Every structure is written in C-alpha cells, then in structure tokens.
Amino acid sequence: MTAASKTFSSGEWLQSDSDPLVISGPCSAETEEQVVSTAKMLAKIPQVKIFRAGIWKPRTRPGMFEGVGEIGLTWMNRVQSETGLKVAVEVANPPHIEMALKHNIDILWIGARTVVNPFSLQELANALKGIDIPVMVKNPVNPDINLWIGAIERVINAGITRLAAVHRGFYFFDKSPYRNAPMWEIPIELKRLFPRIPVICDPSHICGERELLQGVAQKALDLEMDGLMLESHINPDSALTDPQQQVTPEELEHIIGKLIIRAEKGNREFESKLEELRSEVDKIDAELIHILSRRMELVDELGYYKRDNNITILQLKRWSNIVRDRLKTGLNSGLEKDFLQKLLEIVHNESIRRQTEIYKRKK
C-alpha cells in the first residue's frame, strides 16, 4: 500500500497560533549548559514551538565530532520540563529510536544521509511499527524526489500517522551561493502529490551561511511551506558543527520579525483581478502546448527525412547556432539565461529521443 492510499493525519500536530511555526535549536547538542541556555532563550520567541538538537551526528570522516550520544537526551528532558517546548532529535538506526523513546522525546526526524538508503529506511520503519510518535523526513542529499517519496511511504506503511517532510536542499555540482541548492520545484511537486503532508523548510542547511537565511526563509513562506527549521546556538561561532549557518536566539528573533506573512486570499476585487490574470496564463499555456506539439510534428518530419537520406540525427554545428541565436532572442525579450538554456535542452532532448525512435523503424 502506498502513501497515496494510506490514511494519515494532516498537519494539525504542527499548527501554531503564532505564524510562522519555527523549529529551532543548535545543530549539535554539545553541553548541558549550551542546550538548556539556548532553549530558554528560544522559548521566549512565540513562533518557536519545537526545540531541535543533534544528539548523534553522521559525519563524513572518522574523528570528527559525532555527537554526545544518549547523555544528550537527558538534556533534552530538561528542556521539556523547564521551557515547555517539544523536543526533536535525529535518528539513524533502531537503537537511536529505542533510546529516544526511553527518554520520551516528542518528535523524531530522519536525516538526508539516511534517506538515501532504502535499507536503512526500512530498518527504521520496522522499528517504528506500533509506535505513536511524529516523524519528520528530510529530503535525500541528491535531488531524487522518488527517494524522498519512498522514504515517506516506508514511514507511513509502518503506521506513523503524524508526519512531515523537511526540505533542506540538495547537493548539486554546479556553482551556487547555497550550501545545498534549494531546487524549489522538488518540494513543490511533493506538496502537489501529497497535499496533506506538511513541508517544513530548513534554510540553515540550504544556505550554509547565516547571511542568506532571511531571503530563503521568506521565499519558503511565499511558496506556502508549512514552517521553518532554523538552527540557533547560544554562541554560534564556537559551535562544534556548522557554526557558519547558525544564529543566536536574538538574531533568530530578528529574522522572524522581518518575515512577511502573505495572505492566501484577498478581497473580491483582488480575487477578480487574480482570476483574470490566471485565465490569461491558462490561455497562453494552451498556446504553448499547441506550439510544442506542432514543433514535434516538424521534428518527426525531419527525422524521417534524415533517416531516408542517411543523415545523422545530430548536427552539432546547427545545434550550437540554435543555442546562440535562441539565447540572444530570449535575453533581448527579458528572459533569464539559465531558464532559456534548461528549456532549450529539454526540447532538444525530446527531439533527439523522437528521432532516435524513428531511426529504429524500418523504412
């Protein structure tokens, strides 16, 4: 049974009377004083409802700080009793789940490095069977929505009814100002496929730099994400893990205070104008689809002609000229270069695919 056919609760367990809902806390729990002091300051911010801290830290190389382990869970218990905040920790194997449950941790999350491995995910899912606890599933490191969906489905199939997805960006080889490219189209598609699963955005891991947090957090809200996960540390510069992406509780409060919560709906005049503009977009989309269909018909004609005259599918010189000319035209029309290049590549790849199929057919 897939996630689409399973029944589970929507995001009521994450709803907050103070917009936006914020999950915050240090990347790693380092000392009891650091954890409790940070939590007490965060508890004064109305939007912060959940305190997060890494107890076990999956590190790339041995010898790096890998978390304090089970002792950190007792510090999280102090946070619960002294601040009233719910607490969340990352789990990567069944023993982590067992220890977290023993210490009455409120929420578990599954990290990006774990989500990439279906075997590890299934082990966690098996350990979660029969347990009533909220679980948050981060996106995998690589931009593969099916891996993310598969991890969510395994958790749902284990019987978890309180679930959220966490968008923390994706590793991308291309140059980017971000530590992990947001690739907003992927969480948007996840929300489209599973509208009842809340999606929390993690700007800290997307940005990797505190100076970028404000912009990414605002964009997440503008795209109707259901909350934010922002790392906060009592003294970020001395943090044992990811110091550059953490902020003090005071800085976090400033970031939250500058966020604009945009209304989903406006007055009647606004709605009328919005509907008018959307109608125009719909018409143009229909025209685009018709134009693309006509283009592919011509591509097929070209394919048959090339095949019958023993001409190669790809003429690299022509393709180079097309890219140069189309980019020039598009840039002069106010379109972005990256968008144009991606669009041209998609159309070109489909043209190659169609002509390749034609070449396979007998004359």
C-alpha positions in Angstrom: 0.0 0.0 0.0 1.4 3.4 -1.0 1.3 6.7 0.8 -1.3 7.9 -1.7 -3.8 5.2 -0.5 -2.9 5.2 3.2 -4.8 7.4 5.6 -2.9 9.6 8.0 -3.4 12.8 9.8 -2.6 16.1 8.1 -0.5 18.8 9.7 -2.7 19.6 12.7 0.0 18.5 15.1 2.3 21.2 13.6 -0.2 24.0 13.6 0.7 27.1 15.6 -1.2 30.2 16.7 2.0 32.2 16.0 3.0 32.4 12.4 5.2 31.1 11.1 5.8 27.8 13.0 9.5 27.6 13.8 11.6 24.6 14.8 14.9 25.8 16.2 17.9 24.8 18.3 21.6 24.0 17.8 23.0 21.8 15.0 24.6 19.7 17.8 24.0 19.2 21.5 27.4 19.9 22.9 27.0 20.6 26.7 24.1 20.6 29.0 24.5 24.3 29.7 24.6 25.1 25.9 21.4 23.1 25.3 19.4 24.4 28.2 20.5 28.1 27.9 19.8 28.1 24.1 16.3 26.5 24.7 15.4 29.0 27.4 16.1 31.9 25.1 14.3 30.3 22.2 11.2 29.7 24.4 10.8 33.4 24.7 10.1 33.7 20.9 6.4 33.0 20.3 6.9 31.3 16.9 9.3 28.7 18.3 7.3 25.7 19.4 9.8 22.8 18.9 13.4 22.6 20.1 15.8 20.6 17.9 19.3 19.4 18.6 21.6 16.7 17.0 22.4 14.0 19.5 24.0 11.7 17.0 25.8 13.4 14.1 26.6 11.5 10.9 30.0 12.9 9.9 31.8 12.4 6.6 35.2 11.4 8.2 36.1 9.5 11.4 37.5 11.6 14.2 35.0 14.5 13.6 32.6 15.3 16.4 29.8 12.7 16.1 27.5 14.0 18.9 27.4 13.4 22.6 25.1 10.4 22.4 22.5 9.3 24.9 23.5 11.7 27.7 22.2 14.5 25.4 18.7 13.1 25.7 18.7 13.8 29.4 19.5 17.4 28.5 16.5 17.4 26.1 14.4 16.2 29.0 15.4 19.3 31.0 14.4 21.5 28.0 11.0 19.8 28.1 10.4 20.4 31.8 12.0 23.9 32.1 10.7 25.5 28.9 7.5 23.6 27.8 8.9 23.2 24.3 8.6 20.0 22.5 11.9 18.4 21.5 13.1 16.7 18.3 16.1 14.6 17.6 17.6 12.9 14.5 17.6 9.1 14.5 19.7 7.0 12.0 19.2 3.4 13.3 16.8 1.4 15.5 18.9 1.8 18.7 18.6 5.6 18.3 14.8 5.2 18.2 14.9 2.9 21.3 16.9 5.4 23.3 14.8 8.4 22.2 11.6 6.7 23.2 13.1 5.7 26.5 13.7 9.4 27.2 10.2 10.5 26.0 11.5 12.5 23.1 8.5 14.2 21.4 9.5 14.1 17.7 11.9 12.1 15.6 13.5 13.2 12.3 15.3 11.1 9.7 18.3 12.9 8.1 19.3 13.4 4.5 22.1 10.9 4.6 19.8 8.1 5.9 17.0 8.8 3.4 19.3 8.0 0.5 19.5 4.3 1.7 16.2 2.3 1.4 17.7 -0.5 3.5 18.4 1.9 6.4 15.0 3.5 6.0 13.2 0.1 6.1 15.1 -0.8 9.3 13.9 2.5 10.9 10.4 1.8 9.6 10.4 -1.7 11.1 11.5 -0.2 14.5 8.7 2.4 14.3 5.9 -0.1 13.9 3.3 0.2 16.6 4.7 3.4 17.9 2.7 6.6 18.0 5.2 9.4 17.5 5.5 12.2 15.0 8.3 11.7 12.4 9.9 14.3 10.1 11.6 13.0 6.9 14.3 15.2 5.4 14.9 15.1 1.6 17.8 13.0 0.4 21.1 14.6 -0.3 20.7 14.0 -4.1 17.8 15.6 -6.0 15.7 12.5 -6.4 12.0 13.0 -5.5 11.3 9.3 -5.7 13.8 8.6 -3.0 12.1 11.2 -0.8 8.6 9.8 -1.6 9.9 6.2 -1.0 11.2 7.1 2.5 7.9 8.8 3.3 5.9 5.8 2.1 8.0 3.4 4.2 7.3 5.5 7.3 3.6 5.7 6.6 3.4 2.0 6.0 5.0 1.5 9.4 1.8 3.1 10.8 3.1 6.6 11.6 0.1 9.0 11.3 1.8 12.2 12.2 4.3 13.0 9.5 6.1 15.9 8.0 8.6 16.4 5.2 11.6 18.7 5.6 13.1 20.5 2.6 16.8 21.1 3.3 18.1 21.5 -0.2 20.1 19.2 -2.5 23.8 18.6 -3.3 24.4 20.0 -6.7 27.8 20.0 -8.5 27.2 23.4 -10.2 28.3 26.6 -8.6 25.8 28.1 -6.3 25.7 30.7 -3.5 24.0 28.0 -1.4 25.5 25.1 0.5 22.6 22.9 -0.9 20.7 24.1 -3.9 17.0 24.7 -2.9 15.6 23.3 -6.2 12.2 24.6 -5.1 10.4 22.6 -7.8 11.0 19.4 -5.9 9.3 20.3 -2.6 6.6 22.0 -4.7 6.0 18.8 -6.6 5.9 16.8 -3.3 3.3 19.2 -2.0 1.3 18.7 -5.1 1.4 14.9 -4.9 0.8 14.7 -1.2 -1.1 17.9 -0.2 -1.9 16.6 3.3 1.8 16.2 4.3 3.2 19.4 5.7 6.5 20.5 4.4 8.9 22.3 6.6 11.8 24.3 5.0 15.3 24.1 6.6 17.0 27.3 5.4 20.0 26.6 7.6 21.1 23.6 5.5 20.1 25.2 2.3 22.1 28.4 2.9 25.2 27.2 4.8 25.7 30.9 5.6 23.7 32.9 8.1 23.6 36.0 5.8 21.4 34.1 3.3 18.8 32.8 5.8 16.4 35.8 5.6 15.8 35.5 1.9 15.4 31.8 1.8 13.1 31.8 4.8 10.9 34.4 3.1 10.8 32.5 -0.2 9.8 29.3 1.7 6.8 31.1 3.2 5.9 32.7 -0.1 5.8 29.2 -1.6 3.3 28.1 1.2 5.8 25.9 3.1 4.2 25.0 6.5 7.0 26.1 8.7 10.8 26.7 9.1 13.6 24.9 10.8 16.4 27.3 11.7 19.4 26.4 13.7 20.2 28.6 16.7 23.1 28.4 19.1 23.9 30.4 22.2 27.4 31.1 20.8 27.4 30.1 17.1 31.0 30.9 16.3 32.1 28.4 18.9 29.8 25.6 17.7 31.4 22.2 17.1 29.4 21.6 13.9 28.3 24.0 11.1 29.0 27.3 13.0 28.5 29.5 9.9 24.9 28.6 9.4 23.7 29.0 13.0 22.5 32.3 14.6 22.0 33.4 18.2 18.4 33.4 19.5 18.4 37.2 19.3 19.4 37.0 15.6 16.7 34.4 15.0 14.1 36.6 16.6 15.2 39.4 14.3 14.9 37.2 11.2 11.4 36.0 12.2 10.3 39.6 12.9 11.2 40.7 9.4 9.3 37.9 7.7 6.2 38.8 5.8 3.2 36.5 6.2 1.3 36.9 2.9 -2.4 36.3 2.8 -3.6 33.4 0.6 -6.8 35.2 -0.3 -7.7 38.9 -0.6 -10.8 40.9 -1.1 -13.3 40.5 -4.0 -11.6 43.0 -6.3 -8.3 41.3 -5.7 -9.7 37.9 -6.4 -11.4 39.1 -9.6 -8.1 40.5 -10.9 -6.2 37.4 -9.8 -8.6 35.2 -11.7 -8.4 37.4 -14.8 -4.6 37.1 -14.8 -4.7 33.4 -14.2 -7.1 32.9 -17.1 -4.7 34.7 -19.4 -1.9 32.4 -18.2 -4.1 29.4 -18.8 -4.7 30.6 -22.4 -1.0 31.1 -23.1 -0.2 27.7 -21.6 -2.7 26.1 -24.0 -1.0 28.0 -26.9 2.5 26.9 -25.7 1.3 23.2 -25.7 -0.1 23.6 -29.2 3.1 25.2 -30.4 5.3 22.4 -28.8 3.0 19.8 -30.4 3.4 21.4 -33.8 7.2 21.7 -33.3 7.4 18.0 -32.5 5.4 17.1 -35.6 8.1 19.0 -37.7 10.8 17.3 -35.7 9.3 13.9 -36.7 9.2 15.0 -40.4 12.9 16.0 -40.1 13.6 12.6 -38.5 12.0 10.6 -41.4 13.8 12.8 -43.9 17.2 12.4 -42.2 16.7 8.6 -41.9 15.7 8.2 -45.5 18.7 10.2 -46.7 21.3 8.7 -44.2 21.9 11.9 -42.3 22.9 11.8 -38.7 20.4 12.8 -36.1 22.6 15.5 -34.5 24.4 18.1 -36.4 26.4 19.8 -33.7 27.2 22.9 -35.6 23.5 23.6 -36.2 22.7 22.9 -32.5 25.4 25.4 -31.4 23.9 28.0 -33.7 20.4 27.4 -32.4 21.5 27.8 -28.8 23.4 31.0 -29.6 20.5 32.5 -31.6 17.7 31.5 -29.2 19.6 32.7 -26.2 20.2 36.1 -27.9 16.5 36.4 -28.8 15.3 35.3 -25.4 17.7 37.6 -23.5 16.5 40.5 -25.6 12.9 39.6 -24.6 13.8 39.8 -20.8 14.1 36.0 -20.1 16.8 34.6 -17.9 19.7 32.8 -19.4 19.6 29.7 -17.1 15.9 29.3 -17.7 16.4 29.5 -21.5 19.2 27.0 -21.5 17.2 24.5 -19.5 14.2 24.9 -21.7 16.2 24.5 -24.9 17.9 21.4 -23.5 14.6 19.8 -22.6 13.1 20.5 -26.0 16.3 19.3 -27.8 16.5 16.1 -25.7 12.9 15.2 -26.6 13.6 16.0 -30.3 16.6 13.6 -30.2 14.5 10.9 -28.4 11.7 11.1 -31.0 14.1 11.0 -34.0 16.0 8.1 -32.4 12.7 6.1 -32.3 12.1 7.0 -35.9 15.6 5.6 -36.9 14.7 2.3 -35.2 11.7 1.8 -37.5 12.2 0.2 -40.9 11.9 2.4 -43.9 
